[in-house]
């Protein structure tokens, strides 16, 4: 008897029962889809964080390499400056030596000085 009444109720309201069942199925499917979207979102966030950490590490290495290059560059500049100063001192010593030599030649051996000037500059001394 109860089965009979349930069957009559189901046949009479089959559209409403079908709508309720479809709504339950849709609600369950939406919940599952939401969970999948949530896990995809969390995975994407983790991926982005990993990429950011990788970029930070690359940036850190690049800064270290730039610092090494800058230190090497500064050392090279210091070495060049030191060589320049030595060359300047040697040049100054050579200039002073030549100056003294020319002064000596001017006082004692003017003909040798004239000959040096003629050969160096390609001119002829006319007294």
Z-matrix of the N, CA and C atoms (Angstrom, degrees):
N
C 1 1.426
C 2 1.534 1 111.25
N 3 1.265 2 115.98 1 -43.58
C 4 1.459 3 118.77 2 178.73
C 5 1.529 4 108.43 3 -68.48
N 6 1.301 5 116.28 4 -36.49
C 7 1.457 6 119.38 5 178.08
C 8 1.512 7 110.01 6 -63.72
N 9 1.305 8 114.89 7 -37.81
C 10 1.465 9 119.97 8 179.42
C 11 1.521 10 110.02 9 -63.72
N 12 1.297 11 117.42 10 -43.95
C 13 1.473 12 121.45 11 -178.54
C 14 1.537 13 110.36 12 -67.98
N 15 1.327 14 115.68 13 -37.99
C 16 1.480 15 119.29 14 179.29
C 17 1.522 16 109.02 15 -66.14
N 18 1.310 17 116.73 16 -41.38
C 19 1.448 18 121.18 17 179.20
C 20 1.515 19 111.22 18 -65.07
N 21 1.313 20 117.64 19 -43.25
C 22 1.473 21 121.10 20 177.45
C 23 1.526 22 110.11 21 -63.03
N 24 1.327 23 117.04 22 -41.74
C 25 1.468 24 121.02 23 179.85
C 26 1.536 25 110.35 24 -65.22
N 27 1.320 26 116.26 25 -41.17
C 28 1.453 27 120.40 26 -179.84
C 29 1.520 28 110.90 27 -67.03
N 30 1.328 29 118.06 28 -40.97
C 31 1.458 30 120.05 29 179.14
C 32 1.519 31 111.06 30 -69.35
N 33 1.295 32 116.53 31 -35.12
C 34 1.464 33 120.37 32 -179.36
C 35 1.531 34 110.65 33 -73.25
N 36 1.346 35 118.70 34 -38.29
C 37 1.478 36 122.53 35 -175.26
C 38 1.540 37 111.88 36 -115.68
N 39 1.303 38 117.60 37 36.00
C 40 1.463 39 121.12 38 -176.59
C 41 1.526 40 112.28 39 -63.33
N 42 1.329 41 116.88 40 -31.83
C 43 1.471 42 119.61 41 -179.38
C 44 1.525 43 110.34 42 -68.85
N 45 1.311 44 117.54 43 -44.00
C 46 1.466 45 121.46 44 -179.53
C 47 1.519 46 110.31 45 -65.69
N 48 1.352 47 116.87 46 -40.94
C 49 1.467 48 120.57 47 179.26
C 50 1.525 49 109.78 48 -64.36
N 51 1.326 50 116.50 49 -41.17
C 52 1.457 51 120.65 50 178.75
C 53 1.529 52 110.90 51 -63.85
N 54 1.310 53 116.66 52 -41.58
C 55 1.475 54 121.03 53 178.06
C 56 1.523 55 110.30 54 -62.40
N 57 1.309 56 119.00 55 -44.38
C 58 1.464 57 122.62 56 179.20
C 59 1.525 58 110.21 57 -62.55
N 60 1.336 59 117.04 58 -44.83
C 61 1.464 60 120.02 59 178.65
C 62 1.530 61 111.64 60 -62.66
N 63 1.330 62 115.94 61 -41.79
C 64 1.468 63 119.27 62 178.30
C 65 1.531 64 110.81 63 -64.99
N 66 1.328 65 117.44 64 -38.64
C 67 1.467 66 120.48 65 177.61
C 68 1.526 67 111.09 66 -64.21
N 69 1.316 68 117.39 67 -38.72
C 70 1.467 69 120.88 68 177.45
C 71 1.524 70 110.07 69 -65.00
N 72 1.335 71 116.61 70 -44.33
C 73 1.471 72 120.39 71 178.72
C 74 1.529 73 110.18 72 -61.68
N 75 1.323 74 116.55 73 -44.86
C 76 1.468 75 120.78 74 -179.88
C 77 1.527 76 110.22 75 -63.19
N 78 1.329 77 117.72 76 -42.27
C 79 1.463 78 121.34 77 179.57
C 80 1.530 79 110.19 78 -62.65
N 81 1.316 80 117.99 79 -43.82
C 82 1.464 81 121.17 80 178.44
C 83 1.524 82 111.26 81 -64.08
N 84 1.351 83 116.39 82 -43.08
C 85 1.467 84 120.35 83 178.60
C 86 1.527 85 110.73 84 -63.44
N 87 1.340 86 117.85 85 -41.66
C 88 1.467 87 120.59 86 178.54
C 89 1.520 88 111.26 87 -63.40
N 90 1.337 89 116.94 88 -39.04
C 91 1.464 90 119.89 89 177.66
C 92 1.522 91 111.18 90 -63.33
N 93 1.323 92 117.00 91 -42.85
C 94 1.456 93 121.14 92 178.48
C 95 1.530 94 110.94 93 -64.72
N 96 1.332 95 116.60 94 -44.00
C 97 1.464 96 120.63 95 178.58
C 98 1.523 97 110.96 96 -62.41
N 99 1.321 98 116.80 97 -39.06
C 100 1.467 99 120.77 98 179.15
C 101 1.526 100 110.08 99 -63.56
N 102 1.336 101 116.94 100 -42.68
C 103 1.463 102 120.36 101 178.61
C 104 1.529 103 110.78 102 -63.43
N 105 1.331 104 116.77 103 -40.64
C 106 1.470 105 120.07 104 177.80
C 107 1.529 106 111.40 105 -63.88
N 108 1.330 107 115.91 106 -41.71
C 109 1.472 108 119.72 107 178.15
C 110 1.529 109 110.43 108 -65.17
N 111 1.322 110 116.98 109 -38.50
C 112 1.458 111 120.86 110 179.50
C 113 1.522 112 110.95 111 -64.11
N 114 1.333 113 117.34 112 -44.33
C 115 1.467 114 119.84 113 178.98
C 116 1.530 115 110.59 114 -67.31
N 117 1.327 116 118.23 115 -37.20
C 118 1.471 117 121.06 116 176.96
C 119 1.525 118 109.83 117 -63.84
N 120 1.325 119 116.79 118 -40.75
C 121 1.466 120 121.20 119 179.04
C 122 1.534 121 110.43 120 -64.47
N 123 1.330 122 116.65 121 -44.41
C 124 1.461 123 120.07 122 179.32
C 125 1.526 124 111.15 123 -64.97
N 126 1.324 125 117.10 124 -38.86
C 127 1.465 126 121.19 125 177.21
C 128 1.528 127 110.30 126 -63.48
N 129 1.316 128 116.16 127 -41.36
C 130 1.466 129 120.56 128 179.17
C 131 1.530 130 110.41 129 -64.75
N 132 1.321 131 117.28 130 -40.70
C 133 1.470 132 120.44 131 178.59
C 134 1.532 133 109.75 132 -63.14
N 135 1.341 134 116.94 133 -44.64
C 136 1.461 135 120.12 134 178.68
C 137 1.532 136 111.09 135 -61.90
N 138 1.327 137 116.25 136 -39.92
C 139 1.464 138 120.29 137 178.69
C 140 1.526 139 110.67 138 -63.65
N 141 1.310 140 116.32 139 -43.62
C 142 1.466 141 119.68 140 179.53
C 143 1.521 142 111.16 141 -64.92
N 144 1.331 143 116.99 142 -39.38
C 145 1.456 144 119.47 143 178.00
C 146 1.523 145 110.97 144 -64.01
N 147 1.336 146 116.30 145 -40.47
C 148 1.467 147 119.73 146 177.74
C 149 1.530 148 110.92 147 -64.06
N 150 1.329 149 116.60 148 -40.66
C 151 1.467 150 120.34 149 178.13
C 152 1.526 151 110.51 150 -64.39
N 153 1.319 152 116.82 151 -40.80
C 154 1.465 153 120.62 152 179.24
C 155 1.527 154 109.97 153 -63.49
N 156 1.327 155 117.19 154 -43.31
C 157 1.462 156 120.51 155 178.08
C 158 1.528 157 110.58 156 -62.60
N 159 1.323 158 116.60 157 -40.76
C 160 1.464 159 120.04 158 177.39
C 161 1.526 160 111.51 159 -62.42
N 162 1.319 161 115.81 160 -43.28
C 163 1.470 162 119.68 161 178.66
C 164 1.522 163 111.18 162 -65.10
N 165 1.340 164 116.55 163 -37.87
C 166 1.469 165 119.20 164 177.70
C 167 1.520 166 110.35 165 -63.53
N 168 1.319 167 117.03 166 -40.51
C 169 1.462 168 121.00 167 179.40
C 170 1.533 169 110.58 168 -65.31
N 171 1.323 170 116.38 169 -43.30
C 172 1.468 171 120.28 170 177.71
C 173 1.523 172 110.05 171 -62.08
N 174 1.317 173 116.60 172 -43.00
C 175 1.465 174 121.12 173 179.61
C 176 1.531 175 110.41 174 -62.94
N 177 1.332 176 116.42 175 -40.82
C 178 1.461 177 120.66 176 178.99
C 179 1.522 178 110.69 177 -62.34
N 180 1.360 179 116.32 178 -43.96
C 181 1.472 180 119.86 179 178.52
C 182 1.527 181 111.21 180 -63.82
N 183 1.322 182 116.60 181 -40.66
C 184 1.467 183 119.67 182 179.28
C 185 1.523 184 111.01 183 -63.07
N 186 1.323 185 117.22 184 -40.39
C 187 1.466 186 120.42 185 178.62
C 188 1.528 187 109.92 186 -63.85
N 189 1.345 188 116.42 187 -42.72
C 190 1.466 189 119.62 188 178.24
C 191 1.522 190 111.11 189 -62.06
N 192 1.339 191 116.68 190 -42.09
C 193 1.471 192 120.19 191 178.73
C 194 1.523 193 110.83 192 -64.37
N 195 1.335 194 116.48 193 -40.30
C 196 1.470 195 119.60 194 178.13
C 197 1.523 196 110.76 195 -63.93
N 198 1.332 197 117.00 196 -38.85
C 199 1.455 198 119.87 197 178.34
C 200 1.525 199 110.89 198 -64.88
N 201 1.336 200 116.74 199 -41.65
C 202 1.465 201 119.75 200 176.92
C 203 1.525 202 111.36 201 -61.98
N 204 1.324 203 115.55 202 -44.50
C 205 1.468 204 119.19 203 178.12
C 206 1.518 205 111.20 204 -61.58
N 207 1.341 206 116.71 205 -40.78
C 208 1.463 207 120.70 206 -179.90
C 209 1.530 208 110.05 207 -65.17
N 210 1.336 209 117.00 208 -41.81
C 211 1.462 210 119.85 209 177.70
C 212 1.523 211 110.86 210 -62.80
N 213 1.336 212 117.15 211 -44.40
C 214 1.470 213 120.44 212 178.07
C 215 1.520 214 110.97 213 -62.32
N 216 1.329 215 115.53 214 -40.45
C 217 1.462 216 120.30 215 178.98
C 218 1.530 217 110.94 216 -62.76
N 219 1.341 218 116.04 217 -44.72
C 220 1.462 219 119.79 218 179.64
C 221 1.529 220 111.02 219 -65.46
N 222 1.347 221 117.06 220 -37.51
C 223 1.459 222 120.00 221 176.31
C 224 1.526 223 110.72 222 -64.36
N 225 1.323 224 116.30 223 -40.69
C 226 1.468 225 120.23 224 178.59
C 227 1.521 226 110.58 225 -63.52
N 228 1.323 227 115.89 226 -42.26
C 229 1.471 228 119.51 227 179.00
C 230 1.518 229 110.22 228 -63.27
N 231 1.337 230 116.92 229 -42.27
C 232 1.467 231 120.26 230 179.14
C 233 1.529 232 110.35 231 -62.00
N 234 1.348 233 117.04 232 -42.57
C 235 1.465 234 120.22 233 178.92
C 236 1.525 235 111.00 234 -64.01
N 237 1.316 236 116.69 235 -41.67
C 238 1.470 237 120.47 236 179.00
C 239 1.522 238 110.43 237 -64.44
N 240 1.328 239 116.27 238 -42.23
C 241 1.473 240 119.26 239 178.52
C 242 1.526 241 110.91 240 -62.78
N 243 1.344 242 116.05 241 -39.78
C 244 1.461 243 119.83 242 179.17
C 245 1.526 244 110.41 243 -64.68
N 246 1.332 245 116.67 244 -44.59
C 247 1.463 246 120.20 245 177.47
C 248 1.533 247 111.09 246 -62.49
N 249 1.323 248 115.81 247 -38.87
C 250 1.466 249 120.15 248 179.21
C 251 1.530 250 110.56 249 -63.25
N 252 1.328 251 115.62 250 -43.59
C 253 1.468 252 118.89 251 179.45
C 254 1.523 253 110.99 252 -63.90
N 255 1.347 254 117.07 253 -41.44
C 256 1.469 255 120.08 254 177.32
C 257 1.526 256 110.29 255 -62.03
N 258 1.335 257 116.38 256 -44.32
C 259 1.466 258 120.25 257 179.64
C 260 1.526 259 110.56 258 -62.95
N 261 1.331 260 116.36 259 -39.33
C 262 1.471 261 119.80 260 178.36
C 263 1.528 262 110.07 261 -63.64
N 264 1.345 263 116.67 262 -42.29
C 265 1.463 264 119.95 263 179.01
C 266 1.527 265 110.88 264 -64.26
N 267 1.345 266 116.33 265 -43.41
C 268 1.465 267 119.97 266 178.59
C 269 1.528 268 110.62 267 -63.57
N 270 1.325 269 115.97 268 -41.45
C 271 1.459 270 120.11 269 178.90
C 272 1.525 271 111.19 270 -64.33
N 273 1.325 272 115.83 271 -40.49
C 274 1.466 273 120.18 272 178.82
C 275 1.527 274 110.27 273 -65.69
N 276 1.343 275 115.85 274 -40.41
C 277 1.467 276 119.10 275 178.11
C 278 1.531 277 110.42 276 -65.34
N 279 1.320 278 117.12 277 -42.81
C 280 1.464 279 121.13 278 178.69
C 281 1.527 280 110.39 279 -63.85
N 282 1.330 281 116.86 280 -41.60
C 283 1.467 282 120.72 281 178.77
C 284 1.527 283 110.42 282 -62.70
N 285 1.325 284 116.40 283 -43.87
C 286 1.462 285 119.90 284 179.00
C 287 1.529 286 110.74 285 -63.99
N 288 1.356 287 116.95 286 -40.46
C 289 1.466 288 121.60 287 179.30
C 290 1.531 289 110.11 288 -63.00
N 291 1.349 290 116.06 289 -47.12
C 292 1.475 291 119.72 290 179.38
C 293 1.522 292 110.79 291 -64.51
N 294 1.310 293 116.42 292 -38.48
C 295 1.468 294 120.80 293 179.82
C 296 1.530 295 109.34 294 -62.33
N 297 1.328 296 116.28 295 -46.27
C 298 1.473 297 119.62 296 178.59
C 299 1.521 298 110.83 297 -64.00
N 300 1.354 299 116.07 298 -38.91
C 301 1.465 300 119.66 299 179.09
C 302 1.530 301 110.68 300 -63.22
N 303 1.324 302 117.23 301 -43.76
C 304 1.465 303 120.49 302 179.83
C 305 1.530 304 111.14 303 -68.19
N 306 1.310 305 117.85 304 -35.04
C 307 1.470 306 120.30 305 176.47
C 308 1.530 307 110.29 306 -64.89
N 309 1.342 308 113.85 307 -43.43
C 310 1.466 309 118.14 308 178.79
C 311 1.527 310 110.66 309 -62.38
N 312 1.331 311 116.94 310 -45.13
C 313 1.463 312 120.86 311 179.25
C 314 1.525 313 110.47 312 -63.50
N 315 1.333 314 116.43 313 -37.12
C 316 1.460 315 119.39 314 -179.56
C 317 1.532 316 110.44 315 -64.71
N 318 1.352 317 116.56 316 -38.41
C 319 1.460 318 119.85 317 -178.94
C 320 1.529 319 112.16 318 -78.32
N 321 1.317 320 117.76 319 -38.63
C 322 1.456 321 120.10 320 -170.41
C 323 1.526 322 114.63 321 -109.33
N 324 1.323 323 118.32 322 -35.40
C 325 1.467 324 120.18 323 -173.61
C 326 1.527 325 109.41 324 -137.73
N 327 1.324 326 115.77 325 78.42
C 328 1.467 327 120.30 326 -176.48
C 329 1.528 328 111.83 327 -66.67
N 330 1.287 329 118.67 328 -30.71
C 331 1.461 330 120.99 329 -179.95
C 332 1.541 331 111.18 330 -66.11
N 333 1.309 332 116.80 331 -38.62
C 334 1.471 333 120.45 332 177.57
C 335 1.525 334 109.80 333 -65.47
N 336 1.342 335 116.64 334 -38.25
C 337 1.470 336 120.35 335 177.80
C 338 1.520 337 110.41 336 -66.05
N 339 1.306 338 117.68 337 -42.36
C 340 1.458 339 121.32 338 177.89
C 341 1.529 340 110.02 339 -61.10
N 342 1.332 341 117.02 340 -43.91
C 343 1.452 342 121.47 341 -179.72
C 344 1.542 343 110.60 342 -62.83
N 345 1.341 344 117.19 343 -41.64
C 346 1.471 345 121.10 344 178.08
C 347 1.532 346 110.90 345 -61.29
N 348 1.319 347 116.53 346 -43.94
C 349 1.476 348 121.02 347 -179.59
C 350 1.518 349 110.45 348 -64.70
N 351 1.348 350 116.45 349 -42.86
C 352 1.459 351 119.84 350 -180.00
C 353 1.533 352 111.45 351 -62.72
N 354 1.321 353 117.76 352 -42.50
C 355 1.466 354 119.80 353 -178.41
C 356 1.535 355 111.60 354 -74.08
N 357 1.304 356 115.40 355 -35.54
C 358 1.453 357 118.62 356 -177.37
C 359 1.530 358 111.91 357 -71.55
N 360 1.317 359 117.82 358 -44.72
C 361 1.457 360 121.26 359 -174.42
C 362 1.527 361 113.56 360 -103.04
N 363 1.314 362 117.68 361 -6.36
C 364 1.455 363 120.99 362 177.58
C 365 1.524 364 113.50 363 69.85
N 366 1.294 365 115.14 364 32.09
C 367 1.471 366 118.56 365 177.70
C 368 1.532 367 109.13 366 -115.57
N 369 1.309 368 115.39 367 166.54
C 370 1.459 369 119.94 368 -179.96
C 371 1.518 370 108.84 369 -114.01
N 372 1.340 371 113.31 370 130.48
C 373 1.467 372 119.39 371 -179.76
C 374 1.521 373 109.25 372 -77.71
N 375 1.337 374 114.50 373 127.52
C 376 1.466 375 120.38 374 177.28
C 377 1.529 376 106.73 375 -118.31
N 378 1.359 377 117.03 376 114.63
C 379 1.479 378 119.28 377 -177.68
C 380 1.512 379 112.79 378 -73.34
